[in-house]
Amino acid sequence: MIVDTLKPPYYAVIFTTILENNIEGYLETAERMEALAKQQNGFLGIESARKEIGITVSYWQTEDDIIAWKNNIEHTEARNLGREKWYKQYQLRICKVEREYGFKK
């Protein structure tokens, strides 16, 4: 689902991944992280696509909200598991969204 209810300015965290072959436990952890993120202050929405390259974009009100999410203990544990078990590579980008537009039939 595309999040289309946001009003700029806000922040986007773009998390791009390439997974290892053995991803046992990964999908369950990803679902748990999404559910947990939705409970955090400043969370605005999330979009995700997982194929050969996975891309998850989460939206936040402030940079402080992003830092608080990064420092969440359960999120930190999941990140560590990702580095140890699931990710061949990942890249994280944080952007301030100042303008947006879209189309919907």
Contacts in CASP RR format, 6 or more apart in sequence:
PFRMAT RR
TARGET T0000
AUTHOR 0000-0000-0000
METHOD contacts of the structure
MODEL  1
MIVDTLKPPYYAVIFTTILENNIEGYLETAERMEALAKQQNGFLGIESAR
KEIGITVSYWQTEDDIIAWKNNIEHTEARNLGREKWYKQYQLRICKVERE
YGFKK
1 47 0 8 1.000
2 47 0 8 1.000
3 44 0 8 1.000
3 45 0 8 1.000
3 46 0 8 1.000
3 47 0 8 1.000
3 59 0 8 1.000
4 102 0 8 1.000
4 104 0 8 1.000
6 44 0 8 1.000
6 45 0 8 1.000
6 59 0 8 1.000
6 97 0 8 1.000
6 100 0 8 1.000
8 97 0 8 1.000
8 98 0 8 1.000
8 99 0 8 1.000
8 100 0 8 1.000
9 96 0 8 1.000
9 97 0 8 1.000
9 98 0 8 1.000
10 44 0 8 1.000
10 59 0 8 1.000
10 60 0 8 1.000
10 61 0 8 1.000
10 96 0 8 1.000
10 97 0 8 1.000
11 59 0 8 1.000
11 60 0 8 1.000
11 61 0 8 1.000
11 62 0 8 1.000
11 63 0 8 1.000
11 65 0 8 1.000
11 66 0 8 1.000
11 94 0 8 1.000
11 95 0 8 1.000
11 96 0 8 1.000
11 97 0 8 1.000
12 57 0 8 1.000
12 58 0 8 1.000
12 59 0 8 1.000
12 60 0 8 1.000
12 94 0 8 1.000
12 95 0 8 1.000
12 97 0 8 1.000
13 57 0 8 1.000
13 58 0 8 1.000
13 59 0 8 1.000
13 60 0 8 1.000
13 66 0 8 1.000
13 92 0 8 1.000
13 93 0 8 1.000
13 94 0 8 1.000
14 55 0 8 1.000
14 56 0 8 1.000
14 57 0 8 1.000
14 92 0 8 1.000
14 93 0 8 1.000
14 94 0 8 1.000
14 95 0 8 1.000
15 55 0 8 1.000
15 56 0 8 1.000
15 57 0 8 1.000
15 58 0 8 1.000
15 90 0 8 1.000
15 91 0 8 1.000
15 92 0 8 1.000
16 53 0 8 1.000
16 54 0 8 1.000
16 55 0 8 1.000
16 90 0 8 1.000
16 91 0 8 1.000
16 92 0 8 1.000
16 93 0 8 1.000
17 53 0 8 1.000
17 54 0 8 1.000
17 55 0 8 1.000
17 56 0 8 1.000
17 87 0 8 1.000
17 89 0 8 1.000
17 90 0 8 1.000
18 52 0 8 1.000
18 53 0 8 1.000
18 54 0 8 1.000
18 87 0 8 1.000
18 88 0 8 1.000
18 89 0 8 1.000
18 90 0 8 1.000
19 26 0 8 1.000
19 54 0 8 1.000
19 86 0 8 1.000
19 87 0 8 1.000
19 88 0 8 1.000
20 85 0 8 1.000
20 86 0 8 1.000
20 87 0 8 1.000
20 88 0 8 1.000
22 85 0 8 1.000
23 86 0 8 1.000
24 85 0 8 1.000
26 82 0 8 1.000
26 85 0 8 1.000
26 86 0 8 1.000
29 78 0 8 1.000
29 81 0 8 1.000
30 48 0 8 1.000
30 56 0 8 1.000
32 74 0 8 1.000
32 78 0 8 1.000
33 74 0 8 1.000
33 75 0 8 1.000
33 78 0 8 1.000
34 46 0 8 1.000
34 48 0 8 1.000
36 72 0 8 1.000
36 74 0 8 1.000
36 75 0 8 1.000
37 43 0 8 1.000
37 46 0 8 1.000
37 58 0 8 1.000
37 69 0 8 1.000
37 75 0 8 1.000
38 45 0 8 1.000
38 46 0 8 1.000
40 65 0 8 1.000
40 68 0 8 1.000
40 69 0 8 1.000
40 72 0 8 1.000
41 65 0 8 1.000
41 68 0 8 1.000
42 60 0 8 1.000
42 61 0 8 1.000
42 62 0 8 1.000
42 65 0 8 1.000
43 58 0 8 1.000
43 59 0 8 1.000
43 60 0 8 1.000
43 65 0 8 1.000
43 69 0 8 1.000
44 59 0 8 1.000
44 60 0 8 1.000
44 61 0 8 1.000
45 58 0 8 1.000
45 59 0 8 1.000
46 56 0 8 1.000
46 57 0 8 1.000
46 58 0 8 1.000
46 59 0 8 1.000
47 56 0 8 1.000
47 57 0 8 1.000
48 54 0 8 1.000
48 55 0 8 1.000
48 56 0 8 1.000
48 57 0 8 1.000
49 55 0 8 1.000
49 56 0 8 1.000
58 69 0 8 1.000
59 97 0 8 1.000
60 66 0 8 1.000
60 69 0 8 1.000
63 94 0 8 1.000
66 94 0 8 1.000
69 75 0 8 1.000
70 76 0 8 1.000
END
